[in-house]
Amino acid sequence: MAKPAHRPHSRYAREALAHLGNLIREGRQAKHLTAKELAERAGISRTLLARIEAGEPGCGIGAVLEVAAIVGIPLFDADPGTMTVLHEHSTQRKALLPKLVRTTLRGVKDDF
């Protein structure tokens, strides 16, 4: 199947990407890194970094996560074994990812 020329994105996805891009830009500026320095540290081009900061949806997830990690954006819990998604980024900013919607699964009923 050929890749579609335009892939539709939900409003939530567009807003989350824009929010993450802004957080990355703010983190880069807070660490006094230029776009060139951050791109070199992440192993990406300055153009890709600009696209990430602009919130474009076509950027590779690995590149986005690497840049977020370098500038200190905590997307996941510090324990790499659990990788629990943080529900609140800080008290001053909106959470990037929504709270878990599903309830916990109940145990298997195997008393036939």
FENGI-V646298 format. One record per residue. RES is the residue in one letter. D_LAST is the distance of its C-alpha to the last C-alpha in whole Angstrom. Layout:
res={RES;RES}
d_last={D_LAST;D_LAST}
//
This chain:
res={M;A;K;P;A;H;R;P;H;S;R;Y;A;R;E;A;L;A;H;L;G;N;L;I;R;E;G;R;Q;A;K;H;L;T;A;K;E;L;A;E;R;A;G;I;S;R;T;L;L;A;R;I;E;A;G;E;P;G;C;G;I;G;A;V;L;E;V;A;A;I;V;G;I;P;L;F;D;A;D;P;G;T;M;T;V;L;H;E;H;S;T;Q;R;K;A;L;L;P;K;L;V;R;T;T;L;R;G;V;K;D;D;F}
d_last={45;48;48;49;52;51;47;47;45;44;46;44;44;48;48;46;48;51;50;49;53;54;53;54;57;58;56;59;61;60;61;64;63;64;62;64;63;59;59;61;58;55;57;57;60;61;60;57;57;59;56;53;55;56;52;52;49;50;50;48;45;46;50;49;47;49;52;50;49;53;54;51;49;46;43;40;40;42;39;39;36;34;36;35;37;40;39;43;46;48;49;52;50;47;44;44;40;38;36;32;31;27;25;23;20;17;14;11;8;6;4;0}
//
